[in-house]
């Protein structure tokens, strides 16, 4: 089989694309991203890959076919950091993602969003995928379950045509998974991480019983809460709670305090007093005035995960130390300079696109586990 060709919707800085490349191999065929700063990163890192731009205005019948289609569609309609208008939000662009799926009919669709999507709009997504002939598996995975210094729970979905004969212009089964090495692209979902005591934390696959999975749209209704018990859950969820998905995080008393996850607002609203919607310190506040403090064990785990030392978390600013974009870039497990070394992007824009991005190692681990489930 030829190397898979990967197409990317709502690409951001390419985090989900890096995950798909590591999990499935292959090459990027095209991106689709409208944010000019994120597009600069894509053009710098993937100079030969075209950017289709606005997916709401794309004629998919003219787009080259792909084997794998990724989409980290905007989370603002779904996140507790916003108003959670769901499908009533103008930024809800899932219908345009679905249109691309229907026309291109790739062998694999890899989706990513906030965990809060489970309780808002997820029934619609699953139902509409089913209506156009796609089966799906999904899980919620916390980056901290892999050894990251912050929780960042995210929902990942793998979908594929139920009838292989209906696959579009690319025929065949799910792409094979290439082997990987810890700390490098190819990090396997089942690899053990180490906690602050040096004990291995094995990531045990947890398959959700069919009877407990979110219903399809129409049962009881399009857009109904897929997991009613979790409606209103904060996003990200409380850091001390067990994490469903690939693995269960150890209690904070054992693992050490987790840093706040990078957010899009860290640039334009960042400061020593910044708080999340739940009242917890945001990342710019957590790294001031002391360097690591109670976060030292989490930083040490993250250094082992990424294979490199943590950069300085702050840089000089006009009113004193401020969050350095290189620090959330490291927290997102990106190569040094992936975003921050790209010319022509302001500090605030770097922090914004980093806060909106996907952790490649997290996406890859989810893709590998979901592919294993789909093939079982």
N, C-alpha and C positions, 0 to 999 in steps of 0.2 A: 504494500500500500504506500502511495506517495505521502510525503510529510503533510500533515494537516495545514490548511490555510485558515487563518484566524481573522475574523472581522470583529470590530469593537464599536459598541454604541455607548454614548455618554462616557467617553474614555477617561476623562480627567487627566492625571499625569501618567496613566498607563499601568496602574497597579494591578488591576484585574487581568490585563493583557500579559503582564509578566508572570502572573500566577498560571494562566492558561498555557503560556509557552513552556513553563517549567513542568507542568503536569502532563501535557500532551505532546510536547515538542512542536515542530513545525515552524511557521513563519507568519508574520503579520501581513495581511492583504490590504487592509485599510482601517482607518479610525473614523469616528464621527464625534466631533467635539466643537462646541461653539464658543466656549470661554476662551478669550484671546490669550490669557496667560497660560492656561493649561495647554492650549494649542502650541504655544511656543516651546513648551517642554517636549511635546510629542515630536514636533519638527526637529528639535535638537537631538533627541534620542533615537528617533526613527526617521532619519532624513529621506529615505527612499519610499516611505509609506504615505500614500495620499490621505488627506483628511476630507471626508465627505461633508463635514459641517453639520447643518441643521437636519436632524432626522425627521422633523415634521414636514419638511419640504423635499424629501428625497424620493425619487422614483426608483423603487427597489428592483423593478424589472430591468433597469439599466446597470445595476451594480454587479460586479464580479461575484460569483458564488463562493461560499466559504464552507468549511467543514465544521468549524467551531465559531459560535457567535456569543460574545460576552456583552453584558450590559449591567452597569452599576447605576441604574436610573435614579434621578434625584430623590433624596430622602426627606426633603423639607416638608412635603405634605404628610409625612408619616411620623416624624420625630417629635418627641415630647418637648424638644427645644423650640418647636414652633406651635402653631395652632391646631395641628392634626386635623386638617380639613379633608385629608384623604383624596378621594376621587373628585371632590368639589374644588380642589386647589388647582389653579391655572398651571402649576408646575407638574401636575400629574401627567406624565407623558408615556405611561405604560401602553396606551392604545397604539402609539407610534412604534414602540418596541415590538409589540405583537404583530403589527403590519409587516415589519421586516422579517419576523419569524415565519409568517404565513407565506410570504413570497419566496424567501431564500431557502426555507426548509433545510437548515443545516443538520448535520448528524448529532451535534451537541449544542445546547444552549446553557450557558453558565451565567446566572444572575446573582447579584449582591445587593443587599440593602440593610437598613437598621433592623434590629430585632423587633422593634415596635411594629414593623410591617405585619407580623403574625396576627395582630389584633385589629388591623385596619387595612382593608383592601386585598389581603392575601388570598381570600376565597375567590375573588374576582380573577386574580392572576392565574391560579390553578385551574379554575373553571374554563377560562378562555384558552389556556394551553391545551386542556383536554378536548375542547370543542374543535380545535384545529389539528387534533390527532397526535398530541404529545403526551407521553408519560413523564412523571417527575419524581424526584427524591429531593428532600431538603433537610437542612439541619441548622442549628444556631451554634456558632463556635465563638468562644472568647479568645482573643489573642493571648491573654494571660495563661490559658490552658496549654499554650505552646512554650511558655516561658517569657512572654513579653512583660514589660514593666507596667503596662496599663491594661485594663480589662477589654474594652472595645468589643463588645458582643455584636456579632453581625450574622444576618441570615444569608445563607447561600442555597441556591436552587440549581439542580442539574436536570435538564429536560432533554428528551430525545424522541424521535418519531416512533410511535407504537408500531407502525407498519413500515418496515424498512423499504418496501416497494414504493412508498410515497415520499421517500427522501428526495429532495429537489435535484439539483444538478451535481450532487456529490453522493455517490452510493457507498454503502459499506456499514460495518458495525461501529461501535464506539471506538474512538482512537485508543491505541494501547498506551499504557503509562510507562514512560521511561524511568529507569532507576534514578535515585537521587542520593545526595550526601547531606548530612546534617550541617546546617549553617551556610549552605549554598543553595542556589535555585535547584529544586529537585528534592527539598526537604520532605520526607515522607510523613504522612499523617500519623502513622503509628509509632514514630520515634519517641523515645523517652526524653523528657527534659529533666532538669535537676532543680529542686527547691532550694531555699536558703540554707537548709541543713545539709545539702549535698545528697539527699535521698532522691532516687529516681521517681519521677511522676509519670507513670505509664498512661498514655492516652487511650482509653478503652473505648472502642466503637460502641455507641448506644443506639440501637434501632428503635424508633418510636413505634409502638403497636399501631397497626392500621386503624383500629377503632378509635384511637386518640388523635389521629391526624386531622388537621384543619379540613373542613368540608369544602366541596366544590361550590362555585358560585351557583346560586339558585337553591342551595340546600343549607340553610333555610332561605337565602336570598343573596343576590349579587352584592359583594362588598360587606357581607356580614362578618362579624368578628370571627376570625379563624380560631382563636384561643380565648374564649370569653373570660376565663379566669385571670387573664393577664391584661385585660383592658385597663388603660391608664397607668401601666407600669412605666417607671422612669426609663429614659434612654440616655446614656447607658444605664443598665440596671445596677442596683446596689452591689457594691464590690464584694461584700461578704457572702453573697448568696451562691449556692452551687450553680454551675453552668451546664445546661443541657447541651448536647451535641456530641462532639468527638470525645471529650474528656470532662472530668469534674475537677474544678480548681480546689486546691486545699484551702482551709480557712485562713483568713488573714493573719491570725495569730501565729500560724506556722509559716506562712509565705512572706510575711512582711507587707507593709502598706504598698498599695498600687498607686502609681501616679494617675492624675486625670488624663483622659485620652485627648489627643490633639483635636481641636475644633476649628471650624472655619472662622469663627469670631475671635480667635486668639490675636489676630493682627489689628483689626480696627477697634476692638473693644478690650484689648489686653492691658492688664495693669496689675499692680500688687494686690488690689482688692477685688479682682474679678471673681465672680461666683457663677456656678452652673445654675440651671433652672431649679435644681433641687437644693441649692444653698451651699453645695460643697465648693471648695476652692477650685478654680480653673487652672489650667497648666501654667499660665504666666504668674499666678499667685503661688503655686506650689513650689516653684523653683526659687522663690525669694522669701526671706533674705538669706536663708542658709542653702548650701549647695545641694546636699542629698538628705541629710538627717534621717528620718524614719524610712525614707525611700531607698536607702543604700542597698538592702537585700534585693529589692526589685531591680535596681540598676545593675547589680552584679549578675543576676539571672539574664537580663537583657544583653549584657555584654557577652555572655557565653552563647546566647542564641545567635547574635549577629556576627560574632567572631571579631569584634573591634571595640575599642574603648569608647565610652560615652564622650561626646564633645562637650565643651563648655555650654551650660544651659542658657546663659545670658550673654549679652553684648552691651557695650555702652550705648546709651540713648540720650536724647536731649534733656530728659528729666531724670536721669539715673539709669541703672541697669534695666534692661528689658529682655524679653524672651528672644533668643536667637533662633532663626528658622532652621539652623543645622540640627538643633536638638529634637524638635518634632520629626524632622526628616529621619533621624536615627531611630526614634521611637516607631516610625512606620516601617522599619527594617529595609529601607531603601539604600542603594549604593551611595556612598558619600558624594554629595554634589548633584545627585540625580535631578533635583529641583533647584537647589540653592546655587549651583554653578551656571545655570542657564542665564545668559545675559538678557537684559531688558525687562526684568520682572521685579516689581517693588517688594519690599519686605512684607507689607501687609498682604499682597497678592500671594506670595509664597506661603505664608501661614494659612491663608484661606484655602488654597488648593491642596495643601498638605492635610488640613483638617477634614476636607471632603473626600480624601483618597481611600484607597484599599491597600491593606498590608499584603504584599505579594506572598509571603510565607503562609499567612493565614488563608488566603484564597486558594493557594496550591494544596494545602492540607485538606481543606474542605472538598476541593475538586477530586482529589485522590480517594477520599473516603466515600464520597457520593458515587463515583465511578465504580468503586468496589461493590457498593450496595446495588447499583443498577445491574451489574453483571452477575450478581448472586442468584 
